[in-house]
Amino acid sequence: MAQPLPRSPRGFMFDLDGTLILSDRKLGGYTAIPGAAETLAELDARGIPWIAMTNGSAYPAGVQAPKLRAVGLPVRDERLFTPNSVAARAMIERGYERVLVLGTQGVADALAEAGVRCVLPDDPAAHETDAVYVAWHPHCSMPDIHLACERVLDGAAFLTASDVPFFATKDGRSFGYSCAINGAVARVTGREPEPCGKPSALALKLIAEQLGLPEADVGVVGDDAVAEMQMARAEGAIGIAVASGSTSREQWAAQPPERAPHVVIDSVADLLTGGLIG
Ligand SMILES: [Mg+2]
């Protein structure tokens, strides 16, 4: 089962959907992948650092992590990161004054908690924003898209939580709203968004910092060729693919080199038994 890795990971980033959990279509409930809780507990017992990062931006960590703990996964709030965590850091570093958020109240709350001044589309100040952030926004309206296009055409920065079209759930693949909204804005403005979630370099930088490791020593564990494996390959980390989510072993074998995992395991339950770490 184990294949030779370029080197042994010294810490891990775990994807959520399809890797540690399967969630239902309405994101109301989770099921833990069998063996996931035991793997995380064993990493803790061995003192190996890990974090979880989802491209889901619907809820802040303080809401999402307790749901994971409720199904037995030992994920403390401070170990769970979302694209909003990455976006907030970038927005503050770059000094954006006001950010137009196309997302749920949960998205705006997560950014505001981190110190970003968020403006929703119905706020008069929406016309004075210097950045646009597209995230989980199931009730996005055409006026929302119109406003985002106007801001981007006017020179506002264009960032997004995720530009991945689908993610794995218990019921099969589920639709990534932000990708659809991004597509509309990009088509109109001719500008592509800067993703803050996986596979962005911004995301892996935050992950490595949180683990206290160089990026090259991070094992990126996930079920999506673009979100996780492309990030690992592009940034020199170690890509560990699971076949428990949206990508089958056959599909993994067919990936181009820039999205190919270093190793494929059936699920996270095999992370410790497959001889991947010492
Ligand atoms: Mg996934």
Boltz pocket constraint, residues with backbone or C-beta under 6 A from the ligand:
constraints:
  - pocket:
      binder: B
      contacts: [[A, 15], [A, 16], [A, 17], [A, 18], [A, 19], [A, 167], [A, 168], [A, 222], [A, 223], [A, 224], [A, 245]]
      max_distance: 6.0
